[in-house]
Amino acid sequence: MGSAPVVRARSPIALTLSLLVGACHPRAPAPPRDAPAPSRDAAAPRADRPADASAARPPSAELADLDARIRAREAAIVRNDDWLSWERVAVDYMTRARMSSDYADYARAEQSLARSFAHASPGTGPFLTRARFNYTVHRVGRVTADLDALQYAILRFNERESVAHLRAEVAFYSGRYDEAERRYAANLAAERGVTNLVAMAQFQWKTNAFDEAERTLAEADAAAAREDDGMRAWVFLVRGMMELDRGRWDAALAAFRGGLRLQPTSWMFQEHVAEVLMFLGHDEEARLMYVDLVERTGDPEFVDCLAQIYERRGDAAQARPVVARARAAYEERLRVMPEATAGHAIEFFLRRDPARAVPIAELNRDARPNGEALVKLAEAYLNVGRVDDARRVIDALLATRWRTADAHAAAARVYARSGDGARAAVERRAALAIDPHALDDEPDAGR
C-alpha cells in the first residue's frame, strides 16, 4: 500500500446512541458516529428512511423541509404557547442535529425542552423526550429520573418499549453489565424486534461473545428484511461496526456499502466507507470523500481525518491549518455540548494534546462510565505519565465483563509501562485474538 498506517484510534462506538460519528477510527461514538435505532415513535427523532432509496432527496432539501417545519411550529407557538408545542420543536431540533451534525441544534433542543417544562403543570411534561435527549447527548446519569417520573403515566405500547429499552441502555453505558444483560433479555422476551436484537448483539460482542452476536445479528437482519429501508440500512451499519471491532475491514466495507446503496445520501454511511478505505490504504479515494463530508457537515472528526491523510503523505504544511480547524471546532462543541462531544473529541486530543485529553476523558467517564470511557481514561492517564492511575482504571475495567480488543490493547500498554511484562503479554494476545490489527500502531505494547 505504500503509506504509513493510519492511527487506529479506539474511541467509543455506542451503537444505539444518536451521535453518529465513526470518522477515521474503527472503534469510534460513539458512538456515534454512534448508530441510533430508527424510531417508531412520532415523538422521537426518526432516521432518514426514503421509500425509494434511488430517489432519495439530497440532505439540503431534507434540511430545508425540516427548517420550514420548525419555523411554522415556532410561529404557531405564539398563538398556542403550551408544553406539547415546545416538545415538538425540541424533537425537530434533535432530528436536525442528527441530520446536520450541528451541535448548536442540540442546544436549541435543550432550550425548547426547558420551555416545555416551564409551561407544564406539576407532574406533567415531556419526560420521555427529555430522557431520550439526555441519552442522545451522553448524559446517561440524567435519564433514569425522567423515566421514573413516567411510572404512573398511561403510556402507549411503543412508549413502554422505549422506556424499557432506555433503562437497559442506561445500565449498559453505566457499566452495570449484569443488569444490562437481564434487561436486554427481558426486552427480547417481550418482543424480538430489530431494536432489541441489535441491543443484545452489541452487548454480546462487547463482552467477547461474537458467536452469539453473529446469531443475534442474523436474526436482526431477517427481521429488518420485513421492515423498510431504514431498518435494513441500520442493521448494515451495526454489522459494519462489529466487523470493525474484529479488524475485518473488507467485511466492514461491504456492510457499509450495503447500507449506502439503501441510503445513498447518508453522510453516516459515506464517512464509514471513507474510514475503511483509509485503513486499506486507499488514501486518495478516502480524501475525496472526506473533503465532501467536511463541506457538508463541518464535523471536526472528518476534518481531522483529512489532516491525518495529509500527514501520512508527509505534507505537514497542508495538515497544519486543517488540524487547527478541527481543534477549534472541538473546543466550540465542548463549550456547547460537553458530554456529547467528549467521547468523540478524546481521540483527537489524545494524539495531539495529551494534557488537554485528561479532563475530557474524565468528563466522558463521568457522563458514560462504561468500558469505552474507561479505556480512553486509562490511555489519557498513561499519556501524561500517570501510570498508577492508568493501572487502577484498567484493573477496574478488567474486573468487569467488558472484553474488547481496544481494552486489551490499552491494558497491554499500561501493564508494560508498569513493568509487568508477563501481564502485558497476556493482554496483547487477548487483543490480537479479537482484532489482528489491534496493535498495528503500537510496537511497544507488551512485545
C-alpha positions in Angstrom: 0.0 0.0 0.0 3.0 2.2 0.4 1.8 4.6 3.1 2.3 4.7 6.8 -0.6 3.1 8.7 -3.3 5.4 9.9 -3.5 5.8 13.6 -6.3 3.3 14.5 -7.8 5.2 17.4 -10.1 3.4 19.7 -12.8 5.9 20.6 -16.3 4.7 21.6 -18.9 3.3 19.4 -22.2 3.4 21.2 -24.4 1.6 18.7 -27.8 2.8 19.9 -27.0 6.4 20.5 -27.7 9.2 18.1 -24.4 11.0 17.7 -23.3 9.2 14.6 -19.6 9.8 14.1 -17.2 7.0 13.4 -14.8 9.2 11.5 -11.5 7.6 10.7 -11.5 5.5 13.9 -12.7 1.9 13.7 -13.8 1.8 17.3 -15.1 5.4 17.4 -19.1 7.2 19.3 -19.8 6.8 19.7 -20.9 6.3 19.3 -21.8 7.7 17.1 -20.9 8.2 14.9 -23.0 6.1 17.0 -25.9 4.4 15.3 -29.4 5.1 16.5 -32.3 2.7 16.1 -34.8 4.1 13.6 -37.6 5.3 15.8 -41.1 4.2 15.5 -42.4 6.9 17.8 -43.6 10.1 16.3 -42.2 11.9 19.3 -38.7 10.6 18.8 -36.1 11.6 16.2 -36.6 9.4 13.1 -33.9 8.0 10.8 -33.9 9.1 7.2 -35.8 6.2 5.6 -36.8 7.0 2.0 -39.4 4.7 0.5 -37.3 4.5 -2.7 -33.6 4.9 -1.9 -32.8 5.6 -5.6 -35.0 8.6 -5.4 -33.8 9.8 -2.0 -33.8 13.6 -1.7 -30.5 15.4 -1.1 -29.8 16.3 2.5 -30.1 20.0 1.7 -33.7 19.5 0.6 -34.5 17.5 3.7 -33.0 20.1 5.9 -34.9 22.8 4.1 -38.2 21.0 4.7 -37.3 20.5 8.4 -36.4 24.1 8.8 -39.7 25.2 7.3 -41.5 22.9 9.7 -39.6 24.3 12.7 -40.4 27.9 11.6 -44.0 27.0 11.2 -44.2 25.4 14.6 -42.4 28.2 16.4 -44.7 30.7 14.7 -47.7 28.7 15.9 -46.5 28.7 19.5 -47.2 32.5 19.6 -50.9 31.6 19.3 -50.7 28.3 21.3 -48.0 28.5 23.9 -48.2 25.1 25.5 -45.7 22.4 26.5 -46.7 20.0 23.8 -45.9 22.5 21.1 -42.4 23.2 22.6 -41.8 19.4 22.9 -42.4 19.1 19.1 -40.0 21.8 18.4 -37.4 20.1 20.6 -37.8 16.9 18.7 -37.4 18.7 15.4 -34.1 20.2 16.6 -32.9 16.8 17.8 -33.7 15.5 14.3 -31.9 18.4 12.7 -28.8 17.9 14.9 -28.5 14.4 13.6 -29.0 15.4 10.0 -26.8 18.4 10.1 -24.1 17.5 12.6 -24.6 20.9 14.1 -24.4 20.6 17.9 -26.0 24.0 18.3 -29.2 22.3 17.3 -28.9 20.1 20.4 -28.6 23.3 22.5 -31.7 24.6 20.8 -33.5 21.3 21.6 -32.5 21.6 25.2 -33.8 25.2 25.4 -37.1 24.1 23.8 -37.4 21.3 26.4 -36.8 23.8 29.2 -39.6 26.0 27.8 -41.9 22.9 27.5 -41.4 22.1 31.2 -41.9 25.7 32.1 -45.4 25.5 30.6 -46.3 22.1 32.0 -48.3 21.6 35.2 -46.5 19.9 38.1 -46.0 16.2 37.3 -46.5 16.6 33.6 -44.2 17.4 30.8 -42.1 15.8 28.1 -40.3 13.4 30.4 -39.7 10.7 27.8 -38.4 13.2 25.2 -36.0 14.7 27.7 -34.9 11.2 28.7 -34.2 10.5 25.0 -32.4 13.8 24.7 -30.1 13.2 27.6 -29.4 9.7 26.4 -28.6 11.1 23.0 -26.1 13.7 24.3 -24.5 11.1 26.6 -25.9 12.4 29.9 -26.7 8.9 31.0 -27.0 9.8 34.6 -29.9 12.1 34.0 -32.1 9.6 32.1 -33.4 7.4 34.9 -35.1 10.2 36.9 -37.3 11.1 33.9 -38.1 7.5 33.3 -39.1 7.1 36.9 -41.4 10.2 36.5 -43.4 8.2 33.9 -44.1 5.2 36.2 -47.7 6.3 36.8 -48.3 7.7 33.4 -50.5 6.0 30.8 -48.1 5.1 28.0 -48.7 3.7 24.6 -47.1 0.4 23.8 -44.2 1.9 21.8 -43.6 4.3 24.7 -43.4 1.4 27.2 -40.9 -0.2 24.8 -38.9 2.9 24.7 -38.7 3.2 28.5 -37.6 -0.5 28.8 -35.0 0.0 26.1 -33.6 3.2 27.7 -33.4 1.5 31.1 -31.3 -1.3 29.6 -29.1 1.2 27.7 -28.5 3.2 30.8 -27.4 0.1 32.7 -25.0 -0.8 29.8 -23.5 2.7 29.4 -23.2 2.9 33.2 -21.1 -0.2 33.3 -23.7 -2.4 35.1 -23.4 -5.2 32.7 -25.3 -8.0 34.5 -28.3 -5.7 34.9 -28.0 -4.6 31.3 -28.0 -8.3 30.1 -31.1 -9.0 32.2 -32.9 -6.0 30.8 -31.9 -6.8 27.2 -33.1 -10.4 27.7 -36.4 -9.2 29.2 -36.9 -6.8 26.3 -36.3 -9.7 23.8 -38.7 -11.9 25.7 -41.4 -9.2 25.2 -40.6 -8.6 21.5 -37.8 -10.0 19.3 -37.8 -6.9 17.1 -34.8 -5.3 15.4 -34.0 -2.7 18.1 -34.0 -5.3 20.9 -31.9 -7.8 18.8 -29.3 -5.2 17.9 -29.0 -4.0 21.5 -28.4 -7.6 22.7 -25.9 -8.2 19.8 -23.9 -5.1 20.9 -23.8 -6.4 24.5 -22.6 -9.8 23.3 -19.7 -8.6 21.1 -18.6 -6.0 23.7 -18.3 -8.9 26.1 -16.4 -11.1 23.5 -19.3 -13.4 22.7 -19.0 -13.0 19.0 -20.6 -16.3 18.0 -23.8 -15.3 19.9 -23.6 -11.8 18.5 -23.4 -13.2 15.0 -26.6 -15.3 15.5 -28.4 -12.4 17.1 -27.5 -10.0 14.2 -28.5 -12.7 11.7 -32.0 -12.7 13.3 -32.0 -8.9 13.3 -31.2 -8.9 9.6 -34.0 -11.3 8.9 -36.4 -9.1 11.0 -35.2 -6.0 9.2 -35.9 -7.5 5.8 -39.6 -7.4 6.7 -39.2 -3.7 7.6 -38.4 -0.6 5.5 -35.0 0.5 4.1 -34.2 2.5 7.2 -34.2 -0.6 9.4 -32.3 -2.7 6.8 -29.7 0.1 6.5 -29.4 0.3 10.3 -28.5 -3.4 10.5 -25.9 -3.0 7.8 -24.4 -0.2 9.9 -24.3 -2.2 13.0 -22.8 -5.2 11.3 -20.1 -3.0 9.8 -19.3 -1.7 13.3 -19.0 -5.2 14.6 -16.7 -6.2 11.8 -14.5 -3.1 12.5 -14.3 -4.2 16.2 -12.9 -7.5 14.9 -10.5 -5.9 12.4 -12.3 -7.4 9.4 -12.0 -4.4 7.2 -13.2 -6.0 3.9 -16.4 -7.3 5.6 -16.9 -3.9 7.3 -16.6 -2.1 3.9 -19.1 -4.5 2.3 -21.6 -3.9 5.1 -21.2 -0.1 4.9 -21.6 -0.1 1.2 -24.7 -2.2 1.5 -26.2 0.5 3.7 -25.1 3.2 1.4 -26.9 1.5 -1.5 -30.1 1.8 0.6 -29.4 5.4 1.7 -27.1 6.9 -0.9 -27.3 10.5 0.5 -26.4 9.4 4.0 -23.2 11.0 5.2 -23.2 8.5 8.0 -22.5 5.6 5.6 -20.3 7.7 3.4 -18.0 8.5 6.3 -17.7 4.9 7.4 -16.8 3.9 3.8 -14.1 6.6 3.8 -12.9 5.4 7.2 -12.3 1.8 6.0 -10.8 3.0 2.7 -8.1 4.8 4.9 -7.4 1.5 6.7 -7.0 -0.3 3.4 -4.6 2.4 2.2 -6.8 4.0 -0.4 -6.0 7.5 0.8 -6.9 9.5 -2.3 -10.4 7.9 -2.5 -10.9 8.5 1.2 -9.6 12.1 0.9 -12.1 13.0 -1.8 -14.9 11.6 0.4 -13.8 13.5 3.4 -13.5 16.7 1.5 -17.1 16.4 0.6 -18.1 15.4 4.1 -16.3 18.4 5.6 -18.0 20.7 3.2 -21.4 19.2 4.0 -21.1 18.9 7.8 -18.0 20.7 9.1 -17.7 17.9 11.5 -14.3 18.1 13.3 -13.8 14.3 13.2 -13.9 14.4 9.4 -11.6 17.5 9.4 -9.1 15.6 11.5 -9.3 12.6 9.1 -8.3 14.9 6.3 -5.4 16.1 8.4 -4.3 12.6 9.0 -4.3 11.8 5.3 -2.1 14.9 4.6 0.2 13.9 7.4 0.6 10.4 6.0 1.7 12.0 2.8 4.3 14.0 4.6 2.5 17.3 3.8 2.8 19.0 7.2 2.1 22.4 5.8 -1.3 21.4 4.4 -2.1 19.4 7.5 -1.4 22.2 10.0 -4.3 24.6 9.3 -6.7 21.6 9.0 -5.6 20.4 12.5 -6.2 23.9 13.8 -9.7 23.9 12.3 -10.5 20.6 13.9 -9.3 21.8 17.3 -11.3 25.0 17.1 -14.5 23.0 16.2 -14.0 20.6 19.0 -13.4 23.3 21.5 -16.6 25.0 20.4 -18.6 21.8 20.7 -17.1 21.1 24.1 -18.4 24.6 25.1 -21.9 24.0 23.7 -22.5 20.3 24.5 -19.6 19.0 26.6 -20.8 15.5 27.4 -22.0 14.9 23.9 -18.6 15.9 22.5 -16.2 14.4 25.0 -16.3 10.8 23.6 -15.7 12.0 20.1 -13.1 14.7 20.9 -11.0 12.5 23.2 -9.2 10.7 20.4 -8.1 13.9 18.7 -6.7 15.3 22.0 -5.0 12.0 23.0 -3.0 12.2 19.8 -2.4 16.0 19.7 -2.7 17.4 23.2 -2.3 14.7 25.9 -2.7 17.2 28.8 -5.9 18.6 27.4 -7.2 15.0 26.9 -7.2 14.2 30.6 -10.1 16.4 31.7 -12.0 15.5 28.5 -11.6 11.8 29.3 -12.7 12.3 32.9 -15.8 14.2 31.7 -16.5 11.3 29.3 -16.1 8.8 32.1 -18.4 10.8 34.4 -21.1 11.1 31.6 -21.0 7.4 30.5 -18.8 5.2 32.8 -18.7 2.1 30.7 -15.8 0.2 29.2 -15.3 2.6 26.3 -14.9 5.6 28.5 -12.6 3.7 30.9 -10.3 2.6 28.1 -9.9 6.3 27.0 -9.4 7.4 30.6 -6.6 4.9 31.1 -4.9 6.0 27.8 -5.2 9.6 28.8 -3.5 9.0 32.2 -0.8 6.9 30.6 0.0 9.5 28.0 0.8 12.1 30.7 2.8 9.7 32.8 0.1 8.9 35.5 0.9 5.2 35.2 -0.5 4.2 38.6 -3.8 6.0 37.9 -4.0 4.3 34.5 -3.4 0.9 36.1 -6.1 1.5 38.6 -8.6 2.2 35.8 -7.5 -0.8 33.8 -7.7 -3.1 36.8 -11.2 -1.9 37.5 -12.2 -2.4 33.8 -10.9 -5.9 33.6 -12.8 -6.8 36.8 -16.0 -6.2 34.7 -17.3 -8.3 31.7 -16.1 -5.7 29.2 -13.8 -7.5 26.8 -12.9 -5.6 23.6 -9.7 -5.5 21.6 -9.1 -1.9 22.5 -9.5 -2.7 26.2 -6.9 -5.5 26.0 -4.6 -3.3 23.9 -4.8 -0.5 26.4 -4.2 -2.9 29.2 -1.1 -4.3 27.4 0.3 -0.8 27.2 -0.5 0.0 30.8 1.0 -3.2 32.2 4.1 -2.8 30.0 4.7 0.7 31.4 4.0 -0.7 34.9 6.8 -3.2 34.5 4.5 -6.2 34.4 5.7 -7.7 31.1 4.0 -11.1 31.7 0.6 -9.5 32.2 1.2 -7.2 29.2 1.9 -10.2 27.0 -1.3 -11.9 28.1 -3.3 -8.8 27.3 -1.5 -8.4 24.0 -2.5 -11.9 23.0 -6.1 -11.3 24.0 -6.3 -8.1 21.9 -4.9 -9.8 18.8 -7.2 -12.8 19.3 -10.2 -10.4 18.8 -8.6 -8.0 16.2 -5.4 -8.9 14.4 -4.9 -5.2 13.7 -5.3 -4.2 17.4 -1.6 -3.4 17.9 -0.5 -2.4 14.4 0.5 1.1 15.5 1.7 0.1 19.0 5.0 -1.6 18.8 5.7 -1.3 22.5 2.5 -2.9 23.7 4.0 -5.8 25.7 6.1 -7.3 22.9 
